Amino acid sequence: MGALVGLGVGLGALLIWSAFATPRAPAPASSPGRLERMLAEAGMSGVSPRSMLLLCGATGVGACAVVLAISRTAPLAIVVGALAAYLPIAVVSGRGRRRRREFAEVWPEAVDDLASAVRAGMSLPDAVAALAVRGPEPLRPAFDAFALDYQVSGRFGDCLDRLKARLADPVGDRVVEGLRVAREVGGGELGRLLRNLSAYLRDDLRTRSELEARQSWTVNGARLAVAAPWLVLLLMSFQTEVITRYRSATGAIVLVCGAAACVFAYRVMMRIGRLPTERRILS
């Protein structure tokens, strides 16, 4: 019995020692989901995906309750509520597109400022931090946080990683990685690299602006084609003798099929008219 107790105590001590002595492999960082990336690209990284989903649910339930109170038609209220639940995601997606477009317009100016600071003899971290004061207005908050971060930690690489996460922008990823490579290999060609990058960004912005101007009628037409029948249906909700026809099973099937057709047609039209977008391959 004593030998068994001693064996148990020894085994327990061995397990405790191995828990502290054996190094643990770091857990792999989970890649952000699609909704989390969408929030980051819209500048809303402080909002959690769960809160976004709760907002979508609340919007859908609210729209469903309003339409049900007006029309007294449950199938119509459910379909409209399901469509309205997508509205917050559409707003966030549109905000992300506007943010990327705004950043694309000011990145050439920011790169020119970096090139000027490097030619003036400033160190690369100081030149990047100076964009918090001299850089374009939309980019200043991110670079202001970088300046404070670098002042506290002094680790240029880690600060660049956090800057890239704050920007959440494909062009910003390329600029940040270019700065990282220049820092690590000595940066002898940094000035030429920045000038070439600025010229490329201006050419890309000019071409994309022309294409977006021609594409706008396709996007607006798709949105109008999808919204028009549902607006007409909502106006018909005030006519009780007309809207009551959708209370039957046949009416519910018509509404569901119409909603599915609208969503499918909208996605197809947007897919056809969509311009190629850069992906954050370096994130």
RAQUIPE-V768796 format. One line per field, one symbol per residue. ss: DSSP state (H for helix, E for strand, C for the rest). phi: phi as a letter, one per 20 degrees, with the letter a starting at -180 (. if undefined). psi: psi as a letter, one per 20 degrees, with the letter a starting at -180 (. if undefined). A space follows every 10 residues. Layout:
ss->???
phi->???
psi->???
//
This chain:
ss->CHHHHHHHHH HHHHHHHHHH HCCCCCCCCC CCCHHHHHHH HCCCCCCCHH HHHHHHHHHH HHHHHHHHHH HCCHHHHHHH HHHHCCHHHH HHHHHHHHHH HHHHHHHHHH HHHHHHHHHC CCCHHHHHHC HHHHCCHHHH HHHHHHHHHH HHHCCHHHHH HHHHHHHCCH HHHHHHHHHH HHHHHCCCCH HHHHHHHHHH HHHHHHHHHH HHHHHHHHHH HHHHHHHHHH HHHHHHCCCH HHHHHHHCHH HHHHHHHHHH HHHHHHHHHH HHHCCCCCCC CCC
phi->.fffffffff fffffffffe eefeffffff ffffffffff femcffeegf ffffffffff fffffffffe elcfgfffff fffffeggff ffffffffff fffffdfgff ffffffffff offfffffff ffdeffgfef gfffffffff feemdfffff ffffffflcf ffffffffff ffffeomfdf ffgfffffff ffffffffff ffffefffff fffffffgff ffffffffdf fefffeefff ffffffffff ffffffffff ffefefdfde fde
psi->ghhgghhggg gghgggghhh hpqppqpppp qqrghghggg hjkliipqhg hghhggghgg gghggghhhg hkoggggggh hhhhhighhh ggghhhghgh gghhhighgg hggggghghi jqqghhgghi ihgirqghig gghghggggh hghjogghhh ghghhhglpg hhgggghghg ghghjhkhkg ghghghhggg hgggggghgg hhhhihhggh hggghhhghh ghhhhihing hghiijirhg hghggghggg hggghghggh ggjpqpqqqm ij.
//
